[in-house]
């Protein structure tokens, strides 16, 4: 919000109430996310609902996430909710997010996720912020500001290596090389490690190499019909080949898109998964029969267009004792800085945290320049 204020964009921020649902295996689609909807949620027994509700309250009351670092999410949930709640609610979600590495995920990660989402809760669901025109409105403003202040963008340019020469850093690309006072890498650990290998310590390199990621593939559908009345649907059925449905036009009115309904199908997976290799049309054909479970009136002819987006380094896998594994934003080599999703901890990604980290790195560089004077 501070950054929006700097660019006079505050009035473009909308706060919209949205509804969430959970698709339960063999039980179907249920509204989920409010105390009333929990009471109506038939897949859980009354006692299981009480256990689930109390566990959410417990998590929200924990202020220091480090108390949860040493235990996995699976262990904590089973201890505090029981096996049944874990199997009916949490296990399918952990599987769709992390696959066969679900039992390695730290409870500190889930704490961050729940605390973030619960902060936006209302009696009717969630109230979420949306920048009218999308985040491109902000990024375009930033780009214009930077260009006006003599920043240069080199698009479609591969950085291949960073070397140190005296007090300067040589940044090599596939076309040339240039010298800089500071280098900030915002790409994944895996890519950063290859580019920065000559200026990393052995310990930094080891930490980068140890971090695992899950990849993501998102199908975007333009539909004549609304799929469901829910903005966000978590899929609790591991037989369904995707993990979530985000119906954008259940937050922003479809009239803004000439009556077209905008629907995202999110899916986390390993990049070796056969689904990761499919194009948009092929992926839609795989997903269609399960989308019909959400709305049996949906016909293939209702879908006007499909597009696909993929990201190899979509989700860092936050394991136990992660605070000992995460890198500081300033590395041992004082002119090298790192700022990426693996360091947004205990929070879980998000543009807000990226902006916060950007301020942190910028301030460190300013301070170091003052010291060096």
Buried (B, 14 or more C-beta within 10 A) or exposed (E): EEBBEEBEBEEBEEEBBBBBBBBBBEBBBBBBBBEEBBEEBEBBEEEBBBBBBEBBEEBBEBEEBEEBBEBBBBBBBBEBBBEBBBEBBBBBBBBBBBBEBBEBBBBBBBBBBBBBBBEBBEEEBBEBEBBEEEEEBBEEBBEEEEEEEEEEEEEEEEBEBBBBEEEBBBBBEEEEEEEEEBBBBBBBBBBBBEBBBEBBEEEBBEBBEEBBBBBBBBBBBBBEEBBBEBBBBBBBBEEBBBBBBBBBBBBBEBEEEEEBBBBBBBBBBBBEBEBBEBEBEEBBEBBEEBBEBBBEEBEEEBBEEBEBEBBEBBBBBBBBEBEEBBBEBBBEBEBBBBBBBBBBBBBBBEEBBBBBBBEBBEEBBEEBEEEEE
